[in-house]
Amino acid sequence: MTLSLPRSADTEPGTEPGTEPGTVCDAQAWPDVARPPAAPFGHAAVARALVRRAVTALPLRCRFGAEPPFGSGPSLTVHDPDSFFRRIGAHGLIGFGESYMAGEWDSDDLTGLLTVLAAHVDDLMPVPVRRLRGAWVQRRPEAQLNSRAGARENIHRHYDLSNELFALFLDETLSYSSAVFTSFPARRESLPAAQHRKIDRLLDLAGVGRGTRLLEIGTGWGELALRAAARGARVTTVTLSAEQQHLARHRIAAAGLSGRVDVELRDYREVEGRYDAVVSVEMIEAVGRDFWPTYFAALRDAVAPGGRIALQSITMGHERMLRTAGTHTWISKYVFPGGLIPSREAVEAHAAGAGLRIVSDQGYGDHYAQTLRLWRERFAQQERAVAALGFDATFRRMWEFYLSYSEAGFRSRYLDVRQLLLTEDTSPGARP
Protein backbone atom coordinates (compact mmCIF):
# COMPACT_ATOMS: atom_id res chain seq x y z
CA MET A 1 0.00 0.00 0.00
CA THR A 2 1.52 3.31 -1.08
CA LEU A 3 1.19 6.33 1.16
CA SER A 4 2.30 9.90 0.79
CA LEU A 5 0.78 11.50 3.87
CA PRO A 6 1.80 10.77 7.44
CA ARG A 7 0.59 7.85 9.49
CA SER A 8 1.31 7.16 13.12
CA ALA A 9 1.20 3.40 13.30
CA ASP A 10 2.84 3.25 16.71
CA THR A 11 0.02 4.94 18.61
CA GLU A 12 -3.35 3.70 19.75
CA PRO A 13 -6.51 5.28 18.30
CA GLY A 14 -7.37 8.43 20.21
CA THR A 15 -3.88 8.93 21.68
CA GLU A 16 -2.18 10.65 18.74
CA PRO A 17 -0.92 14.20 19.17
CA GLY A 18 -2.67 17.09 17.50
CA THR A 19 -6.29 16.47 18.47
CA GLU A 20 -6.65 18.68 21.53
CA PRO A 21 -5.69 22.33 22.02
CA GLY A 22 -2.14 22.57 23.30
CA THR A 23 -0.97 19.16 22.10
CA VAL A 24 1.90 18.90 19.65
CA CYS A 25 1.58 17.06 16.34
CA ASP A 26 4.40 15.22 14.62
CA ALA A 27 6.80 17.97 13.53
CA GLN A 28 8.54 15.78 10.98
CA ALA A 29 5.31 14.69 9.33
CA TRP A 30 3.53 18.05 9.54
CA PRO A 31 6.22 20.77 9.78
CA ASP A 32 3.92 23.70 8.95
CA VAL A 33 1.24 22.53 11.37
CA ALA A 34 3.42 21.59 14.34
CA ARG A 35 4.48 25.15 15.09
CA PRO A 36 3.05 28.55 14.14
CA PRO A 37 5.16 30.56 11.68
CA ALA A 38 6.97 33.74 12.55
CA ALA A 39 4.65 36.20 10.84
CA PRO A 40 6.28 39.32 9.35
CA PHE A 41 6.29 42.31 11.69
CA GLY A 42 2.80 43.63 12.27
CA HIS A 43 1.04 40.97 10.19
CA ALA A 44 -0.44 39.14 13.16
CA ALA A 45 -1.84 42.38 14.55
CA VAL A 46 -3.34 43.28 11.18
CA ALA A 47 -4.84 39.78 10.90
CA ARG A 48 -6.33 40.11 14.38
CA ALA A 49 -8.00 43.41 13.49
CA LEU A 50 -9.28 42.23 10.10
CA VAL A 51 -10.59 38.89 11.33
CA ARG A 52 -12.38 40.41 14.31
CA ARG A 53 -13.91 43.06 12.06
CA ALA A 54 -15.07 40.43 9.58
CA VAL A 55 -16.61 37.94 12.01
CA THR A 56 -18.39 40.65 14.00
CA ALA A 57 -20.49 41.37 10.91
CA LEU A 58 -21.36 37.71 10.28
CA PRO A 59 -23.98 35.39 11.83
CA LEU A 60 -21.37 33.56 13.94
CA ARG A 61 -20.80 32.99 17.64
CA CYS A 62 -17.14 33.77 18.27
CA ARG A 63 -14.83 33.39 21.21
CA PHE A 64 -11.14 34.23 21.26
CA GLY A 65 -9.31 32.67 24.17
CA ALA A 66 -10.60 33.77 27.56
CA GLU A 67 -12.63 36.67 26.15
CA PRO A 68 -16.43 36.54 26.49
CA PRO A 69 -18.21 35.07 23.45
CA PHE A 70 -20.18 37.33 21.13
CA GLY A 71 -22.65 36.91 18.28
CA SER A 72 -24.91 33.99 17.38
CA GLY A 73 -24.76 31.19 14.85
CA PRO A 74 -22.20 28.44 14.15
CA SER A 75 -19.34 28.81 16.58
CA LEU A 76 -15.73 29.84 16.02
CA THR A 77 -13.92 28.99 19.26
CA VAL A 78 -10.27 29.98 19.15
CA HIS A 79 -8.28 28.25 21.89
CA ASP A 80 -4.93 29.84 21.03
CA PRO A 81 -5.52 33.32 19.60
CA ASP A 82 -1.82 34.22 19.33
CA SER A 83 -1.00 31.20 17.15
CA PHE A 84 -4.26 31.56 15.21
CA PHE A 85 -3.54 35.17 14.20
CA ARG A 86 0.14 34.50 13.55
CA ARG A 87 -0.79 31.79 11.07
CA ILE A 88 -3.36 33.94 9.29
CA GLY A 89 -1.01 36.91 9.29
CA ALA A 90 1.74 34.84 7.70
CA HIS A 91 -0.22 32.61 5.31
CA GLY A 92 -3.81 33.82 5.07
CA LEU A 93 -6.37 31.08 4.45
CA ILE A 94 -3.68 28.40 4.36
CA GLY A 95 -2.86 29.42 7.91
CA PHE A 96 -6.54 29.31 8.84
CA GLY A 97 -6.74 25.67 7.74
CA GLU A 98 -3.44 24.75 9.35
CA SER A 99 -4.63 26.29 12.60
CA TYR A 100 -7.62 23.94 12.55
CA MET A 101 -5.35 20.98 11.85
CA ALA A 102 -3.24 22.02 14.85
CA GLY A 103 -6.30 22.08 17.13
CA GLU A 104 -6.00 25.82 17.77
CA TRP A 105 -9.67 26.44 16.99
CA ASP A 106 -12.89 24.43 16.76
CA SER A 107 -16.55 24.80 15.90
CA ASP A 108 -19.77 23.17 17.01
CA ASP A 109 -20.80 23.21 13.31
CA LEU A 110 -17.69 23.30 11.13
CA THR A 111 -19.59 23.02 7.86
CA GLY A 112 -22.04 25.71 8.92
CA LEU A 113 -19.18 28.03 9.89
CA LEU A 114 -17.37 27.49 6.60
CA THR A 115 -20.63 27.97 4.68
CA VAL A 116 -21.10 31.38 6.28
CA LEU A 117 -17.52 32.32 5.40
CA ALA A 118 -17.89 31.06 1.82
CA ALA A 119 -21.17 32.91 1.34
CA HIS A 120 -19.51 36.17 2.42
CA VAL A 121 -16.07 35.56 0.94
CA ASP A 122 -16.21 38.73 -1.16
CA ASP A 123 -17.06 40.85 1.88
CA LEU A 124 -14.62 39.51 4.47
CA MET A 125 -11.84 41.97 3.72
CA PRO A 126 -12.15 45.73 3.12
CA VAL A 127 -11.82 46.81 -0.51
CA PRO A 128 -8.33 48.37 -0.08
CA VAL A 129 -7.06 45.11 1.42
CA ARG A 130 -8.61 43.06 -1.39
CA ARG A 131 -6.78 45.25 -3.91
CA LEU A 132 -3.50 44.28 -2.24
CA ARG A 133 -4.30 40.57 -2.41
CA GLY A 134 -1.50 39.86 -4.85
CA ALA A 135 1.07 41.18 -2.39
CA TRP A 136 0.35 38.60 0.33
CA VAL A 137 -1.10 35.45 -1.24
CA GLN A 138 1.31 32.63 -2.01
CA ARG A 139 1.92 31.58 -5.58
CA ARG A 140 1.46 27.96 -6.66
CA PRO A 141 4.72 26.01 -6.44
CA GLU A 142 6.34 25.17 -9.75
CA ALA A 143 6.63 21.59 -8.53
CA GLN A 144 2.83 21.23 -8.75
CA LEU A 145 2.73 21.91 -12.49
CA ASN A 146 0.83 19.10 -14.18
CA SER A 147 3.48 18.02 -16.63
CA ARG A 148 3.40 14.28 -17.27
CA ALA A 149 5.74 13.62 -14.37
CA GLY A 150 4.10 16.26 -12.18
CA ALA A 151 0.59 14.93 -12.82
CA ARG A 152 1.62 11.44 -11.73
CA GLU A 153 3.03 12.78 -8.47
CA ASN A 154 0.01 15.02 -7.81
CA ILE A 155 -2.45 12.16 -8.40
CA HIS A 156 -0.32 9.83 -6.29
CA ARG A 157 -0.47 12.20 -3.32
CA HIS A 158 -4.27 12.02 -3.14
CA TYR A 159 -5.64 8.93 -4.85
CA ASP A 160 -2.90 6.55 -3.74
CA LEU A 161 -3.41 7.30 -0.04
CA SER A 162 -5.18 3.99 0.58
CA ASN A 163 -8.08 2.23 -1.08
CA GLU A 164 -9.21 1.20 2.40
CA LEU A 165 -9.40 4.84 3.52
CA PHE A 166 -11.74 5.83 0.71
CA ALA A 167 -13.85 2.71 1.24
CA LEU A 168 -14.51 3.82 4.82
CA PHE A 169 -16.59 6.84 3.79
CA LEU A 170 -17.67 6.22 0.19
CA ASP A 171 -20.57 3.91 -0.58
CA GLU A 172 -20.23 0.44 -2.05
CA THR A 173 -19.90 1.80 -5.61
CA LEU A 174 -16.69 3.60 -4.56
CA SER A 175 -17.83 6.62 -6.58
CA TYR A 176 -15.86 9.74 -5.61
CA SER A 177 -17.95 12.38 -7.39
CA SER A 178 -21.35 13.97 -7.04
CA ALA A 179 -24.39 11.71 -7.00
CA VAL A 180 -27.86 12.62 -8.32
CA PHE A 181 -30.64 12.15 -5.76
CA THR A 182 -34.40 11.99 -6.18
CA SER A 183 -35.20 13.79 -2.91
CA PHE A 184 -33.61 15.85 -0.13
CA PRO A 185 -32.36 15.41 2.50
CA ALA A 186 -30.43 12.52 0.96
CA ARG A 187 -30.12 9.35 3.03
CA ARG A 188 -27.06 7.16 3.29
CA GLU A 189 -28.93 4.12 1.98
CA SER A 190 -29.91 6.07 -1.18
CA LEU A 191 -26.31 6.90 -2.13
CA PRO A 192 -25.47 3.82 -4.27
CA ALA A 193 -28.60 4.28 -6.41
CA ALA A 194 -27.88 8.01 -6.66
CA GLN A 195 -24.35 7.31 -7.88
CA HIS A 196 -25.69 4.90 -10.48
CA ARG A 197 -28.21 7.54 -11.55
CA LYS A 198 -25.33 9.99 -12.10
CA ILE A 199 -23.33 7.43 -14.10
CA ASP A 200 -26.31 6.39 -16.19
CA ARG A 201 -27.07 10.00 -17.10
CA LEU A 202 -23.51 10.44 -18.34
CA LEU A 203 -23.59 7.20 -20.31
CA ASP A 204 -26.92 8.23 -21.82
CA LEU A 205 -25.49 11.65 -22.74
CA ALA A 206 -22.59 9.93 -24.48
CA GLY A 207 -24.93 7.46 -26.23
CA VAL A 208 -23.19 4.43 -24.75
CA GLY A 209 -24.80 1.10 -25.57
CA ARG A 210 -24.06 -2.29 -27.05
CA GLY A 211 -20.99 -2.19 -29.25
CA THR A 212 -19.93 1.35 -28.26
CA ARG A 213 -16.18 1.91 -28.15
CA LEU A 214 -15.86 4.00 -24.98
CA LEU A 215 -12.86 5.85 -23.58
CA GLU A 216 -13.02 6.91 -19.94
CA ILE A 217 -10.44 9.45 -18.79
CA GLY A 218 -10.09 9.04 -15.03
CA THR A 219 -11.01 5.53 -13.90
CA GLY A 220 -11.76 6.12 -10.25
CA TRP A 221 -12.38 2.68 -8.80
CA GLY A 222 -14.11 1.38 -11.90
CA GLU A 223 -17.85 1.80 -11.35
CA LEU A 224 -18.55 3.73 -14.55
CA ALA A 225 -16.53 1.22 -16.59
CA LEU A 226 -18.50 -1.60 -14.97
CA ARG A 227 -21.86 -0.09 -15.86
CA ALA A 228 -20.76 0.76 -19.39
CA ALA A 229 -19.49 -2.78 -19.94
CA ALA A 230 -22.76 -4.18 -18.58
CA ARG A 231 -24.52 -2.21 -21.34
CA GLY A 232 -22.40 -4.05 -23.90
CA ALA A 233 -19.77 -1.35 -24.49
CA ARG A 234 -16.07 -2.04 -25.07
CA VAL A 235 -14.28 0.18 -22.52
CA THR A 236 -10.77 1.56 -22.31
CA THR A 237 -10.27 3.48 -19.08
CA VAL A 238 -7.10 5.32 -18.05
CA THR A 239 -5.81 6.43 -14.65
CA LEU A 240 -2.57 7.66 -13.10
CA SER A 241 -3.32 5.98 -9.77
CA ALA A 242 -1.75 2.55 -9.30
CA GLU A 243 -4.00 1.93 -6.29
CA GLN A 244 -7.12 2.68 -8.30
CA GLN A 245 -5.96 0.59 -11.25
CA HIS A 246 -5.36 -2.42 -9.00
CA LEU A 247 -8.75 -2.29 -7.30
CA ALA A 248 -10.67 -1.41 -10.47
CA ARG A 249 -9.19 -4.43 -12.24
CA HIS A 250 -10.12 -6.62 -9.29
CA ARG A 251 -13.72 -5.37 -9.25
CA ILE A 252 -14.09 -5.75 -13.02
CA ALA A 253 -12.73 -9.30 -12.89
CA ALA A 254 -15.08 -10.18 -10.03
CA ALA A 255 -17.99 -9.00 -12.19
CA GLY A 256 -16.85 -11.21 -15.05
CA LEU A 257 -16.28 -8.23 -17.35
CA SER A 258 -12.50 -8.31 -17.84
CA GLY A 259 -13.01 -9.17 -21.49
CA ARG A 260 -14.83 -5.88 -22.06
CA VAL A 261 -12.69 -3.46 -20.02
CA ASP A 262 -9.02 -2.47 -20.23
CA VAL A 263 -7.75 -0.48 -17.23
CA GLU A 264 -4.55 1.28 -18.25
CA LEU A 265 -2.05 3.21 -16.13
CA ARG A 266 -1.74 6.00 -18.65
CA ASP A 267 -1.79 9.79 -18.93
CA TYR A 268 -4.64 11.26 -20.96
CA ARG A 269 -1.96 12.77 -23.23
CA GLU A 270 -0.79 9.25 -24.10
CA VAL A 271 -4.17 7.89 -25.27
CA GLU A 272 -4.14 6.35 -28.73
CA GLY A 273 -6.96 5.51 -31.09
CA ARG A 274 -10.43 6.96 -31.64
CA TYR A 275 -13.63 6.10 -29.84
CA ASP A 276 -17.35 6.43 -30.37
CA ALA A 277 -17.71 8.11 -26.99
CA VAL A 278 -15.51 9.69 -24.33
CA VAL A 279 -16.55 10.19 -20.70
CA SER A 280 -14.57 12.01 -18.02
CA VAL A 281 -15.94 12.56 -14.53
CA GLU A 282 -14.49 15.34 -12.35
CA MET A 283 -11.05 14.87 -13.85
CA ILE A 284 -10.64 18.27 -15.48
CA GLU A 285 -10.18 19.81 -12.02
CA ALA A 286 -6.85 17.94 -11.75
CA VAL A 287 -5.57 19.01 -15.18
CA GLY A 288 -4.38 22.49 -14.26
CA ARG A 289 -5.04 25.70 -16.19
CA ASP A 290 -1.83 25.49 -18.24
CA PHE A 291 -2.95 22.17 -19.69
CA TRP A 292 -6.64 22.80 -20.38
CA PRO A 293 -5.92 23.37 -24.10
CA THR A 294 -4.03 20.06 -24.17
CA TYR A 295 -6.87 18.26 -22.35
CA PHE A 296 -9.57 19.44 -24.75
CA ALA A 297 -7.35 18.71 -27.74
CA ALA A 298 -6.91 15.18 -26.39
CA LEU A 299 -10.69 14.83 -26.06
CA ARG A 300 -11.17 16.05 -29.62
CA ASP A 301 -8.50 13.76 -31.00
CA ALA A 302 -9.90 10.72 -29.17
CA VAL A 303 -13.46 10.96 -30.43
CA ALA A 304 -14.41 9.52 -33.81
CA PRO A 305 -16.42 11.60 -36.33
CA GLY A 306 -19.95 11.94 -35.01
CA GLY A 307 -18.89 10.85 -31.53
CA ARG A 308 -19.96 12.34 -28.22
CA ILE A 309 -18.06 13.53 -25.14
CA ALA A 310 -19.75 13.62 -21.73
CA LEU A 311 -18.03 15.55 -18.96
CA GLN A 312 -18.85 16.06 -15.31
CA SER A 313 -17.03 19.05 -13.88
CA ILE A 314 -17.05 21.11 -10.73
CA THR A 315 -17.17 24.79 -11.67
CA MET A 316 -16.81 28.16 -10.00
CA GLY A 317 -17.59 31.70 -11.11
CA HIS A 318 -15.29 32.99 -13.83
CA GLU A 319 -13.97 36.05 -11.97
CA ARG A 320 -13.29 33.94 -8.89
CA MET A 321 -11.45 31.42 -11.02
CA LEU A 322 -9.27 34.13 -12.51
CA ARG A 323 -8.45 35.49 -9.04
CA THR A 324 -7.44 32.09 -7.69
CA ALA A 325 -5.80 30.60 -10.78
CA GLY A 326 -2.23 31.21 -9.67
CA THR A 327 -2.84 31.14 -5.92
CA HIS A 328 -1.52 28.46 -3.60
CA THR A 329 -4.44 27.47 -1.38
CA TRP A 330 -4.97 25.16 1.57
CA ILE A 331 -6.61 22.65 -0.81
CA SER A 332 -3.72 22.74 -3.27
CA LYS A 333 -1.19 22.37 -0.46
CA TYR A 334 -2.80 19.49 1.42
CA VAL A 335 -5.47 17.79 -0.68
CA PHE A 336 -5.33 18.34 -4.46
CA PRO A 337 -1.89 19.59 -5.51
CA GLY A 338 -1.85 21.10 -8.97
CA GLY A 339 -5.62 21.28 -9.30
CA LEU A 340 -7.83 24.17 -10.34
CA ILE A 341 -11.61 24.25 -10.65
CA PRO A 342 -12.60 25.80 -14.00
CA SER A 343 -15.43 28.16 -14.72
CA ARG A 344 -18.20 27.24 -17.12
CA GLU A 345 -16.89 30.00 -19.40
CA ALA A 346 -13.38 28.51 -19.35
CA VAL A 347 -14.73 25.08 -20.27
CA GLU A 348 -16.68 26.52 -23.19
CA ALA A 349 -13.76 28.61 -24.44
CA HIS A 350 -11.21 25.81 -24.30
CA ALA A 351 -13.66 23.36 -25.85
CA ALA A 352 -14.23 25.80 -28.72
CA GLY A 353 -10.47 26.19 -29.11
CA ALA A 354 -10.28 22.44 -29.72
CA GLY A 355 -13.14 22.42 -32.20
CA LEU A 356 -15.83 21.26 -29.78
CA ARG A 357 -19.12 22.81 -28.74
CA ILE A 358 -21.35 22.33 -25.70
CA VAL A 359 -24.76 21.04 -26.76
CA SER A 360 -26.15 20.12 -23.33
CA ASP A 361 -25.39 21.57 -19.89
CA GLN A 362 -27.03 20.75 -16.58
CA GLY A 363 -25.92 22.01 -13.17
CA TYR A 364 -26.87 20.38 -9.87
CA GLY A 365 -24.65 21.75 -7.10
CA ASP A 366 -27.21 21.08 -4.38
CA HIS A 367 -26.74 17.36 -5.02
CA TYR A 368 -23.01 17.66 -4.39
CA ALA A 369 -23.64 19.34 -1.05
CA GLN A 370 -25.80 16.35 -0.09
CA THR A 371 -23.19 13.86 -1.36
CA LEU A 372 -20.45 15.53 0.66
CA ARG A 373 -22.62 15.63 3.77
CA LEU A 374 -23.07 11.88 3.60
CA TRP A 375 -19.34 11.34 3.10
CA ARG A 376 -18.50 13.70 5.96
CA GLU A 377 -20.93 12.04 8.36
CA ARG A 378 -19.62 8.60 7.49
CA PHE A 379 -15.99 9.70 7.87
CA ALA A 380 -16.76 11.10 11.32
CA GLN A 381 -18.25 7.75 12.33
CA GLN A 382 -15.11 5.94 11.17
CA GLU A 383 -12.56 7.74 13.36
CA ARG A 384 -11.23 4.57 14.98
CA ALA A 385 -11.11 2.70 11.70
CA VAL A 386 -9.17 5.55 10.06
CA ALA A 387 -6.73 5.52 12.98
CA ALA A 388 -6.40 1.76 12.69
CA LEU A 389 -5.21 2.25 9.10
CA GLY A 390 -2.39 4.32 10.56
CA PHE A 391 -3.56 7.85 9.73
CA ASP A 392 -2.76 10.19 12.58
CA ALA A 393 -5.03 12.70 14.27
CA THR A 394 -3.66 15.65 12.29
CA PHE A 395 -4.56 13.85 9.07
CA ARG A 396 -8.06 13.16 10.39
CA ARG A 397 -8.61 16.84 11.24
CA MET A 398 -7.27 17.75 7.80
CA TRP A 399 -9.73 15.38 6.10
CA GLU A 400 -12.61 16.59 8.25
CA PHE A 401 -11.77 20.18 7.26
CA TYR A 402 -11.50 19.19 3.58
CA LEU A 403 -14.93 17.52 3.47
CA SER A 404 -16.60 20.37 5.38
CA TYR A 405 -14.80 22.99 3.27
CA SER A 406 -15.98 21.30 0.07
CA GLU A 407 -19.56 20.89 1.28
CA ALA A 408 -19.63 24.55 2.29
CA GLY A 409 -18.58 25.55 -1.22
CA PHE A 410 -21.68 23.92 -2.69
CA ARG A 411 -24.04 24.92 0.12
CA SER A 412 -23.07 28.56 -0.37
CA ARG A 413 -23.21 28.20 -4.19
CA TYR A 414 -19.60 29.33 -4.41
CA LEU A 415 -19.20 26.07 -6.39
CA ASP A 416 -21.42 24.15 -8.80
CA VAL A 417 -21.17 20.81 -10.60
CA ARG A 418 -22.26 20.29 -14.19
CA GLN A 419 -22.82 17.49 -16.67
CA LEU A 420 -21.98 18.62 -20.19
CA LEU A 421 -22.26 17.03 -23.62
CA LEU A 422 -19.69 18.10 -26.20
CA THR A 423 -19.65 17.27 -29.89
CA GLU A 424 -17.59 18.30 -32.89
CA ASP A 425 -18.23 21.88 -33.90
CA THR A 426 -19.11 21.79 -37.58
CA SER A 427 -19.99 25.48 -37.91
CA PRO A 428 -18.04 27.64 -40.40
CA GLY A 429 -14.69 28.74 -38.95
CA ALA A 430 -14.52 26.02 -36.31
CA ARG A 431 -11.26 24.15 -35.77
CA PRO A 432 -11.04 21.26 -38.24
N, C-alpha and C positions, 0 to 999 in steps of 0.2 A: 504494500500500500504506500503510495507516494504522498508525502505531505510537504507543504511549503509554509505553513503557519505553525506557531509553537504549540506543543502539547506538554503536559506535565504528568507523565506517566507514573511518577514516583509518589504522587500524593493521592489521598483518598478523596472521593467526591465530597465537595463542601468544605475542604480544608485548604484549597489553593489560595495563594495571595491574590489581592486585587479585587475582592468582592465587597469588602466593607470599607467605609471611610477610614483613612489612616493606615491601611495595610499597604504593603509594598509588593508590586507585581514583579515578575521576573525581568530584571533589567537587561539581560542578554537577549531574551526573546522579544521584549517590547521596549526598546531603548527610549522611544519618544513618549511612552506612556508612563514609564517607571518614575520619571522625575520631571517636574515642570521646567520649561525652558527659561533661560534668562532673557526676558523680554527687553527690547531696546528701551533706553531711558524714556520714561513718561508714558510708554505704550500701555502698561497695565492700568495706570490711572485714567487714561483716555478710554480704555475698554470698560472700566468700571462705570464711568460717567455715561457712556453711550448705551451700555447694556441696561443700566438702571432706568435710563430715560425711555428706552424702547419697551421694556416689560411693564413699566408703569401704565403705559397706554393700551396694554393688551388685556384680554380676559384671562388672566393667569393669577394664581396664588403663589406669591414668591416669598422666599425666606433666604437671607444671606447670613450664614453663620448664626450667631447668637441674637441677631436683630429680630424684632417682632415681625411676624408675617404680614403681608399686605395683599390686597386684591382678592379676586375669586376666580375659580376655574381650575383647569388642570394645574398641578403644582410644579414648581421649580424650586427644589430644596437644595441649596448649595451648602455643603458641609465644610468646604475649605475655600472660602472666597479668595484668599490671596493666590492660591494656585490656579483657581478657576480663571481669574482675570489676567494672570500672567500668561496663561496658555492662549486666551483669546487675543490678548494684546500682541503676542508674538506671532500667532498663526491663524487668527480669525476662526472660521468655522471648522477648520481641521482641529484647532485647539479645543473647540467646544466639544467635538466628538471624542477626542482623546481624554478630556476631563471626565466624560461619562465612563469611558473604559477604565479610568483610574479609580472610579468610585468617589469622585469629588463632588458629584451632584446626583440627585435622583428625582423621580417623579412618581406620583401615585397613578398617573395616566400618561406614560411616555408618548404613546402615539397621539393622544389628544394634544399634548404640549407641542409636539413637532408639527401637528396639523395647524395649530394656531400660528406658529412661527412661519410655516410655509405659506399660509394664506395671506400673511402680512409682510412677506419677504421684501417687497418693494418699498415698504414704509419703515423698516426697522432702523435704518440709518438716515440722518439728515442729508438733504440734497448735496451740500458741499462735500460731505464725507464720501457719498456715493461717487462723486466726480473724481475723487482721488483713489478710487478702487484699484486702479492699475498700479499704484505705488506700493500697495501693501499685500496684495494677493500673491501667492506663489505660482510660478509657472510650472506647467507639466514637465516632468523630467524627460530628457531625451531618451533615456533607457526604456520608457514606456511606449515609444513609437512602434506602431504595429507593422513593422517590416515582417518578413517571413519568420525570421528568428525571434523577433520581439513578440509577435502574435502567439507563437508557441509558448513562450515563457509567461505571457500575460494570462493565457487560457489555463495553463498549468497551475498558476497561483490560486485560481478560484475553483475550477471544475475538477481538479485532481486532488482536492482536499481529502476526500474519502467518500466513496459511494455510500457507505453506512451512515455517514453524517446526513447526507441529503435524504436518505430513506427514512430517517427519524421524523422529518417534518413534512415531507411531500406525501401525496397519497400513493396508492398502489400502482398508478400509471407512471410514477416517477416523472411527471410533467412539471417542468420548471419555468412556466410561463402562464400568462393569464388564462383562466378558465372562462366559460360563458355559462351563466346560471339562468334558471328559469324564474327564480323568485329571490327576493331579499327579505331578511338577512339569510345569507347562504349558510347551509349546515355542512358539517364535516362529512357526513355520509353522502352528501350530494356531489362532492368534489370529483370523484372519478368520472361520473357521467358528464359533469360540466367540462372536464378536460377533453373527453371524447367529443362533446358537442363542438368545442373549439377546433379540434383537429378535423372533424368531419366538414365543418364549414370551409376550412382552408382547402381540403382536398376537393370539395365541390367547386370552389372558386377556380381551382387549377384544372378542373375537368378530369380528375384522376379516376380511372376505372379499369376494367379488364384490358390488359395489353398495353396500358400506358407505360412509357419509359419515363420514370420519375427520378429527378435529382433533388435530394434534400441537402441543403447547406446548413450544417449545424445539427448533428444527430441527437443531441441530448442523450437520454438513456433508451431511445429506440421506439417510443410509443407511436409516433407518427409513421415511421417506417413499417411497423407491425400492422397498423390499420390500413395503410396503403397496399401492402402486400396481400392482406386479407381480401381486398377488393379485386385482386388479380393483377395489380401493377407489378412491374419489374423495377426495383428500387436500388439506386446507388445513393448512399448517404455518407457524407464526409464530416469529420470532426478532427480537432487538434488535441482532444483529451484522450490519453491512453486509458484512463480509468473508465470513461464513458464508452469507449470502443469495446473494452473487455466485457462490460456488463451488457451493453446492447447486443453484442454477438451472442452472449449466453441466453438472453431473453428471446431472441429471434430463433435460436436453435431449439429452445424449449417449446416454442410454439409451432415447430415443424416448418418454418418458413425460410430456412437458410438458403434454399434454392432460389428464392425470389429477391433476397436482399444482400447487397454487398456493403459492409461497413468499413470504410477506408479511413486510415489516419492520414489525412491529406488537407492541405491548405486550399481554400476556395480558388486561389490563383493558379493552382496546379490541376484543376479539373479538366478532363479531356472529353471530347465527344459532344453530341447534341441530344437533347431530350425533348419529349413532348411537353413536359411540365417541369417547373422548378418551384420548390417550396422552401422558404427560409423563415424560421420562427424566432423572433427576438435575437437575431444574430447580428444585425446591422449595428446595434449599439456597441458591439465589441470591435467593430472595424476601425474606428478612428476617422476623424474628419479628413485627414490627408489621403486616405485610401478609399473614400466614398466613390470617386470616379472609377477607380479600379474595380470595386465591388460591383457597381452597376454594369460596367463593361463585361465583367465575368458572367453576370446574369444574362446579358444580351447574347453573348457568344455561346452560352450553354443551351439556349432554347432554340428548338427547330422552328422553321417557318410556320407560322400559324399557332405556335405554342403559347402557353400561358404561364405567368409567374405570380405566385401568391406569396405575399409577405405579411408577417405580423411584426409590428414595430412599436416600441414605446416612443412617444414623441413629447416634445415640449414646445413652448412658444418660440417663435423664430428669434425675436430680440433677446430673449433669455439664453437661447442657444448660442447666439453670437457673443454674448457677454461672458459665457462660461467656457467657450470652446478651447481656450488656451490655459485655463485655470486648473491648478492642482487642487483637488477637493478631497474631503475625507473619504468619499466613495472611491475615488481613483487611487488613493494611497493604500486603503486597507481592503477593499472588496473587489473592484473591477478595474485593475490597472489598464490604462490605455483606452478605456471606453469613453464614448460620448453619445448621449441621446440626441438624435437628430430632430429637427422640426419637420412638420409636414411639408413646408415649402422647400426645405433642403432635399427631402426625398424626391419631390416632384421635379426639382431643377436638375438633380443629378441623374434621375431616370431619363429625363428628356435629353440630357447630354449624351446618353448612351443609346439614344434612338428608341426609347420606351415611353409609353404614356400610361397614366393611371386611368383605368376605366371603371373601377369600383373602389369605394373607400367607406369604411364603417368604423367609427370610434366607439369604445365601450369602457372607458376608464373606471367607471363605478364597479365594474366586474373585477378589475384588478385589485381595487381596494379590498373587496371581499375575499379574493384569493389570498392576498397577503395577510389579511386578518386570520384566516384559517391556518396558514403556515406559522404565523407568529404564535398563536395560541398553542399549537401543537409543539413547537420548539420549546416554549416555556414549560410544558408538561414533561419534556424529555431531558430536563437538566441533568439528572443522574446518569442517564444513558449517554449523553454527550460527554460528560466527564469520564465515563467508563471507556470511551473511545480514546481518551488521552488529551482532549482539548481542555485547556486550562480556563480558569474563571475569567481572565481578561478576554480571551477569545469569545466566551459565551456572552459577555456584556457587549462586545463588539458586534456579534451576530444579532443580538436582541436590538441594538441600536439600528443596525442595517435594515432589519425587517420593519421596524417601526417607522424609520425614516422614509423607506420606500412606500409604505402604506399611506403615510401622511402626504406624500407627493400626489397620490391619486385622490385621496379624500379632499384635499384642498383644490384639486383640479390644476395644480402646477404641472402635472403630468397627465398624459392620455395614452391609450394604447389603441392601435388601429390595425385592421385587416385590409390589405390593399391588393387589387388585381392589376397587374401590368401586362401589357401586350406590346408587340412591335408597333411603333408609330409609322404609319404608312402615308401620313400627310405630306404635301409638298414641302421640301426643305428639311425634312427630318433626316437624322443620321442614317445612312444606308446600312 
